[in-house]
């Protein structure tokens, strides 16, 4: 009974993710068409740069959704990359000299936190890749400990 409910909820969740992928793909095509049409007019480099960076953000989000469909988990690295490109897009669009100092310091702090997340991710991968996952949990006597589930991505023991 529980397996059936979980399986049906995961199928419904996958349907939602596929719908988001189709929607993102349509938005990418629309923005790409608008960008090519804007090239026929006198060039506005800020607008073209904005469109290119926006399409790159959409591509990264699309990649994030594809990874979720394949692995049933959110890729922290891809999510951080989307955040980095989004923050840098805003800075590029407004120009560094036109941004108030408070907002610029906030963006800098945000970028430092994102860089820290990437470093922690690499550090955790190095430290936990050598963990032996075959040892059973000494308290419960089985291999379904929370550390095992966290490292292997297995969520359900039923």
Secondary structure in CASP SS format (residue, H / E / C, confidence):
PFRMAT SS
TARGET T0000
AUTHOR 0000-0000-0000
METHOD secondary structure of the structure
MODEL  1
X C 1.00
X H 1.00
X H 1.00
X H 1.00
X H 1.00
X H 1.00
X H 1.00
X H 1.00
X H 1.00
X H 1.00
X H 1.00
X H 1.00
X H 1.00
X H 1.00
X H 1.00
X H 1.00
X H 1.00
X H 1.00
X H 1.00
X H 1.00
X H 1.00
X H 1.00
X H 1.00
X H 1.00
X H 1.00
X H 1.00
X H 1.00
X H 1.00
X H 1.00
X H 1.00
X H 1.00
X H 1.00
X H 1.00
X H 1.00
X H 1.00
X H 1.00
X H 1.00
X H 1.00
X C 1.00
X C 1.00
X C 1.00
X C 1.00
X C 1.00
X C 1.00
X H 1.00
X H 1.00
X H 1.00
X H 1.00
X H 1.00
X H 1.00
X H 1.00
X H 1.00
X H 1.00
X H 1.00
X H 1.00
X H 1.00
X H 1.00
X H 1.00
X H 1.00
X H 1.00
X H 1.00
X H 1.00
X H 1.00
X H 1.00
X H 1.00
X H 1.00
X H 1.00
X H 1.00
X H 1.00
X H 1.00
X H 1.00
X C 1.00
X C 1.00
X C 1.00
X C 1.00
X H 1.00
X H 1.00
X H 1.00
X H 1.00
X H 1.00
X H 1.00
X H 1.00
X H 1.00
X H 1.00
X H 1.00
X H 1.00
X H 1.00
X H 1.00
X H 1.00
X H 1.00
X H 1.00
X H 1.00
X H 1.00
X H 1.00
X C 1.00
X H 1.00
X H 1.00
X H 1.00
X C 1.00
X C 1.00
X H 1.00
X H 1.00
X H 1.00
X H 1.00
X H 1.00
X H 1.00
X H 1.00
X H 1.00
X H 1.00
X H 1.00
X H 1.00
X H 1.00
X H 1.00
X H 1.00
X H 1.00
X H 1.00
X H 1.00
X H 1.00
X H 1.00
X H 1.00
X H 1.00
X H 1.00
X H 1.00
X H 1.00
X H 1.00
X H 1.00
X H 1.00
X H 1.00
X C 1.00
X C 1.00
X C 1.00
X C 1.00
X C 1.00
X C 1.00
X C 1.00
X C 1.00
X C 1.00
X C 1.00
X C 1.00
X C 1.00
X C 1.00
X C 1.00
X C 1.00
X C 1.00
X C 1.00
X H 1.00
X H 1.00
X H 1.00
X H 1.00
X H 1.00
X H 1.00
X H 1.00
X C 1.00
X C 1.00
X C 1.00
X C 1.00
X C 1.00
X C 1.00
END
